[in-house]
Amino acid sequence: MDVFDELLRGVRGKGAIFGRSVLWPPWSLRFTDGAYLTLCVPLRGEGWIIPEDENGDGGRGGDGTARRVRVGEAAIVRGPAPFVFTDDPATGTGTGPGASVREVRWDAGPGNDPAPPDELTGPTVLLAAAFDVHAEVPRRLLRVLPPVLVVPDEEDCSPLRDYLEAQIGRVRPGRQIVLDRLLDWLLVCTLRDWFDRPEAAPPMWYRALGDEVAGPALRAMHEEPAHPWTTAELAARAGVSRTTFAKRFTELVGEGPVAYLTEWRMTLAADLLSRQELTVAAVARRVGYADAFGFSAAFKRVRGVSPSAYRREPAVRGELDREAPAG
C-alpha cells in the first residue's frame, strides 16, 4: 500500500468551481469561508495571494506576505484563515486608494456555473476549488503545510490542467462530478510535487518511508495497524537486529516504533469514532486492542479526552486538531 495514497484518499472537493473567474483589473477576491484547503490555479494571467490570520490580518495562519502565482503554477492555501487573491498586493487587502475587495464564500454560491467559453480569453481567469478535510488521517500529513505553497506544473500535472480548461466550458451530464474529481487529482498532484521539493518540511515519518530500515516497518504498520506488532517482528521486516532497528527508527522518525504505532492507531480510531454505527469496543478491535478499556486508556493518553467525549463533542475534535503538533 502506498502511504501517500492512504493519507489523501479521503480528501474531496465540494463542488467548488469558481465559475465567474474572468477578472478585469483592478480586482481582489477575499475567500472567507474557512475551507481547510483552497486550490488556486490561474488559467490566464496571474495574481497574488495574501494570507491573513483568523482576525483578518497577518499573524497566526498567515504573515501577510504576498505570494505570486502565474500560469503554469498551482497554489494551495491552508485554512481556516481568510486570504485574498488580487492583481495588486498594494491595494488588494482593501487598504490602498481605490481598493475594492469582493467577498467569496463557497456556501453562498460563488458562481459554480462556468463562464462562457468565449469569456475565458479575458486577461485573468482563475480556477479555484475548496476542500473540507474532516478526517484525521489526511490531516496528519496536511497540517504541516505552510499557509501558502506555490508549485510549478510538472510533466504529469500540466496535461491535467489543459484538460480541465477544456472541460470548463462544456455543459454535459455529470459535468460537476467530472470537474470535482479532476480537481481532486490536481490537488494530489500539487501536494505530491510539493513534498518532493527541497523547501518542503514534511513530518519526519514521511521522509523515513524511503529508508531501507525504517521504511518497511512503517509500511507494515500502516497496512496492518491491528496486528500485534513487536519490535522484533518489525526488525525482521527490515532485515536488521532489534537494537539496530530501534536506534535507526527513533533517529529518523523522532519516536520509537511502539509510540509511533500507538499514535497511528489513535489517528485511525479518531476517524472510526465518527461512524455512529461502530461501538467503542468495535473501534478498539479494528485498531488492535482486545477490549475497550485498554483502548480508552490509550486514546485518552494520546488525545487528551476519552473516546466517548471525542465522539460526542465536535468542538473538542476541532480544538484538538488546532493544537496538534506538526510532526
Secondary structure, 3 states (H helix, E strand, C coil): CCHHHHHHCCCCECCCCCCCCEECCCCEEEECCCCCEEEEEEEECEEEEEECCCCCCCECCECCCCEEEECCEEEEEECCCCEEEECCCCCCCCCCCCCCCEEECHHHCCCCCCCCHHHHHCCEEEEEEEECCCCHHHHHHHCCCCCEEEEECCCCCHHHHHHHHHHHCCCCCCHHHHHHHHHHHHHHHHHHHHHCCCCCCCCHHHHHCCCCCHHHHHHHHHHCCCCCCCHHHHHHHHCCCHHHHHHHHHHHHCCCHHHHHHHHHHHHHHHHCCCCCCCHHHHHHHCCCCCHHHHHHHHHHHHCCCHHHHHHCHHHHHHHHHHCCCC
